[in-house]
Amino acid sequence: MHKKFTHRRKFCRFCADKVPFIDYKDLKTLRGYLTERGKILPRRMTGACALHQRELTASVQRARTIALLAFIEK
C-alpha cells in the first residue's frame, strides 16, 4: 500500500505581501534565502517568482559587496 503524497503549491511571499522592492539592508529576510553555507537558494526551493528571485539575488550580492553578508560561511 502506497501513501499518496500531495505537493503543496509554492507561492511567492513577496507577491503575496505586495512588497514594493527587496531591500539589501533587510538581513533577516535575506538570510532566509541562503543556505547554511552562504549560497543563494534557487527558485524551485524558495517558491519566489522570476522577478522577485532576480531582485533577491541582486540584493544579496549588493549586501555581500558592502560586507553586510559574508560570501561564504565557515
Contact map, one row per residue, 1 for C-alpha under 8 A:
11100000000000000000000000000000000000000000000000000000000000000000000000
11110000000000000000000000000000000000000000000000000000000000000000000000
11111000000000000000000000000000000000000000000000000000000000000000000000
01111100000000000000000000000000000000000000000000000000000000000000000000
00111110000000000000000000000000000000000000000000000000000000000000000000
00011111000000000000000000000000000000000000000000000000000000000000000000
00001111100000000000000000000000000000000000000000000000000000000000000000
00000111110000000000000000000000000000000000000000000000000000000000000000
00000011111000000000000000000000000000000000000000000000000000000000000000
00000001111100000000000000000000000000000000011000000000000000000000000000
00000000111110010000000000000000000000000000001110000000000000000000000000
00000000011111110000000000000000000000000000011110010000000000000000000000
00000000001111111000000000000000000000000000001100000000000000000000000000
00000000000111111110000000000000000000000000000100010000000000000000000000
00000000000111111110000000000000000000000000000010000000000000000000000000
00000000001111111110000000000000000000000000000000000000000000000000000000
00000000000011111110000000000000000000000000000000000000000000000000000000
00000000000001111111000000000000000000000000000000000000000000000000000000
00000000000001111111110000000000000000000000000000000000000000000000000000
00000000000000000111110000000000000000000000000000000000000000000000000000
00000000000000000011111000000000000000000000000000000010000000000000000000
00000000000000000011111101000000000000000000000000010011001000000000000000
00000000000000000000111111000000000000000000000000000000001000000000000000
00000000000000000000011111100100000000000000000000000000001101100000000000
00000000000000000000001111100000000000000000000000000000000000100001000000
00000000000000000000011111111100000000000000000000000000000000000000000000
00000000000000000000000111111110000000000000000000000000000000000001100000
00000000000000000000000001111111000000000000000000000000000000000000000000
00000000000000000000000001111111100000000000000000000000000000000000000000
00000000000000000000000101111111110000000000000000000001001100000000000000
00000000000000000000000000111111110000000000000000000000000000000000000000
00000000000000000000000000011111111000000000000000000000000000000000000000
00000000000000000000000000001111111000011000010000000000000000000000000000
00000000000000000000000000000111111111111000000000000000000000000000000000
00000000000000000000000000000001111111111000000000000000000000000000000000
00000000000000000000000000000000011111100000000000000000000000000000000010
00000000000000000000000000000000011111100000000000000000000000000000000111
00000000000000000000000000000000011111110000000000000000000000000000011110
00000000000000000000000000000000011111111000000000000000000000000000000100
00000000000000000000000000000000111001111100000000000000100100000000000000
00000000000000000000000000000000111000111110110000000000000000000000000000
00000000000000000000000000000000000000011111110000000000000000000000000000
00000000000000000000000000000000000000001111111111001000000000000000000000
00000000000000000000000000000000000000000111111100000000000000000000000000
00000000000000000000000000000000000000001111111000000000000000000000000000
00000000010100000000000000000000100000001111111100000000000000000000000000
00000000011110000000000000000000000000000011111110000000000000000000000000
00000000001111000000000000000000000000000011011111011000000000000000000000
00000000001100100000000000000000000000000010001111111000000000000000000000
00000000000000000000000000000000000000000010000111111100000000000000000000
00000000000000000000000000000000000000000000000011111110000000000000000000
00000000000101000000010000000000000000000000000111111111000000000000000000
00000000000000000000000000000000000000000010000111111111100000000000000000
00000000000000000000000000000000000000000000000001111111110000000000000000
00000000000000000000110000000000000000000000000000111111111000000000000000
00000000000000000000010000000100000000000000000000011111111100000000000000
00000000000000000000000000000000000000010000000000001111111110000000000000
00000000000000000000000000000000000000000000000000000111111111000000000000
00000000000000000000011100000100000000000000000000000011111111100000000000
00000000000000000000000100000100000000010000000000000001111111110000100000
00000000000000000000000000000000000000000000000000000000111111111000000000
00000000000000000000000100000000000000000000000000000000011111111100000000
00000000000000000000000110000000000000000000000000000000001111111111100000
00000000000000000000000000000000000000000000000000000000000111111111111000
00000000000000000000000000000000000000000000000000000000000011111111000000
00000000000000000000000000000000000000000000000000000000000001111111100000
00000000000000000000000000000000000000000000000000000000000000111111110000
00000000000000000000000010100000000000000000000000000000000000111111110000
00000000000000000000000000100000000000000000000000000000000100110111111000
00000000000000000000000000000000000001000000000000000000000000010011111110
00000000000000000000000000000000000001000000000000000000000000010000111110
00000000000000000000000000000000000011100000000000000000000000000000011111
00000000000000000000000000000000000111000000000000000000000000000000011111
00000000000000000000000000000000000010000000000000000000000000000000000111
